[in-house]
Amino acid sequence: MDFALSDDQRAIQEAARDFLTDAANPEVIRAAVEGTTGFDEGLWASFAEMGFAGLMIPEAQGGLGLGAVEMALVLEETGRVLAPVPFFETAVLAVQAVLGAGSEEQKASLLPRLASGTRASFAGAASRPTLANGRLTGTADFVTFGHVAELIVVATGDDSLVVLEADTPGLTIEALPSLDRTRRFATLTFDCEVTDAMLLGAPGSAKAAIERTLTIGAGLLAAEQTGGMQYSLDATVDYAKQRVQFGRLIGSFQAYKHMLADMMLLVEASRSAAYYAAAAIDEDGEELAEAAHAARGYVSDAYRSVSGDAIQLHGGIGFTWEHHAHLYFKRARACATWLGTPDQHREALAALLLDGDKIAV
């Protein structure tokens, strides 16, 4: 693997950073946090117009035809600002599910819609409904941005993938109070008739596609988490250069420096793990699952540590509602339970290594 970024890849990241720094400024984020949906429609429209929603969609279906490394670069920037848009849900989870299980006709129909900015969500990562006799019943919990999705990809208990419009008869969507107010959850309740056209592949045939979608999602979520960690570190360093205590800048105290150094090490190690996972996704080899599980197992714990230290090192102001630090801590906590906990990813990694005789017991 070549871990050096190309000029084009750096340009993509810089374009995303410049856009999000302006369009997802603190006022926009606060408005989303205080709003009823936690979603900024204008930001999403602009983001889609720039082509980011179709980043991993082939050019033949209206996308940019780029890979996981480019996606990781953009996700790091969305994580840096806590962009309140269903970018990950649409451009990663929904797109990978359609690419993995959809027919050529379904790809030609669905992927251009996703590339153009149709909002999507993925249901079934936490709990799965049942598909039987042409009817989808049951509940999917903790569906991120499910309350603003226009298109919902549902993984069922029998390993089928179903695509539903948000206005499908029999589908009930209930927004939930969420710890992370920049990525809110919904509960979806199903009692829907499912036609063959709504199925991605044959009934019960999507197990591999679901597992691959969730594995790729886990690996790429580590890049988004790294962006949040970088913000927490940068904000704390900036504060250390401004706050004066006992007649000195607090950044001059040795204990403060030690904590900043520990935070930086966690950020850099997380970035390495996240981009290794992204490169493994693009390589599409046997290291894909190992790299994704390793990244998520490490980065989720690191994010919680860095965001927690950022609150502590900001002192009293770090504990206030008005400061951004708590938003990153809440994102870190929410991410640590979404698409698998750190312990679950470490257990999955250990199972893969044992199965491949890569570790001794």
ABEGO torsion letter per residue (X at the ends): XBABBBAAAAAAAAAAAAAAAAABBAAAAAAAAABAAGBBAAAAAAAAAAGAAAAABBAAAGBAGBBAAAAAAAAAAAAAAGBBBAAAAAAAAAAAAAAAABBAAAAAAAAAAAAAGBBBBBBGAABBBBBBGGBBBEBBBGBBGAAABABBBBBBAAGBBBBBBAABBGBBBBBBBBABAABBBBBBBBBBBBBAAABBEBBGAAAAAAAAAAAAAAAAAAAAAAAAAAAAAAAAAAAAAABBBGGBBAAABAAAAAAAAAAAAAAAAAAAAAAAAAAAAAAGBAAAAAAAAAAAAAAAAAAAAAAAAAAAAAEAAAABAABAAAAAAAAAAAAAABGEBAAAAAAAAAAAAAAAGABBX
